[in-house]
Amino acid sequence: MVLLEYMNNLAAVLPASQARANFYDLLDEVSDKLRRFTITLRGKAKAVVMPAEEVEAWEETMEIMADKKLVKQIEQGIDDIKHGRTISHEELLKKLKIK
């Protein structure tokens, strides 16, 4: 398997012809080893093959970052932690009257 040797040498950039010829091996590397590859055509980056879970995580992050109110709440939470304005899990359960 020429591609596996090529990929094991940390080649994160593959020409489209190489990616096409070894597409199933490429998918295995991406899904099993959480690798990411940039596919080039005529020397220019055209696509990235990466684990679906990573794409989902990026999409969730972008969705959060687009919500100004939510970002402000996150920043407030970080500030609260920095300044010790927190309570323990046990205190929270007591305040909510949960056993």
Secondary structure, DSSP 4 states (H G I P E B T S, - for coil): -HHHHHHHTT--EEEHHHHHHTHHHHHHHHHHH---EEEEETTEEEEEE--HHHHHHHHHHHHHHH-HHHHHHHHHHHHHHHTT----HHHHHHHTT--
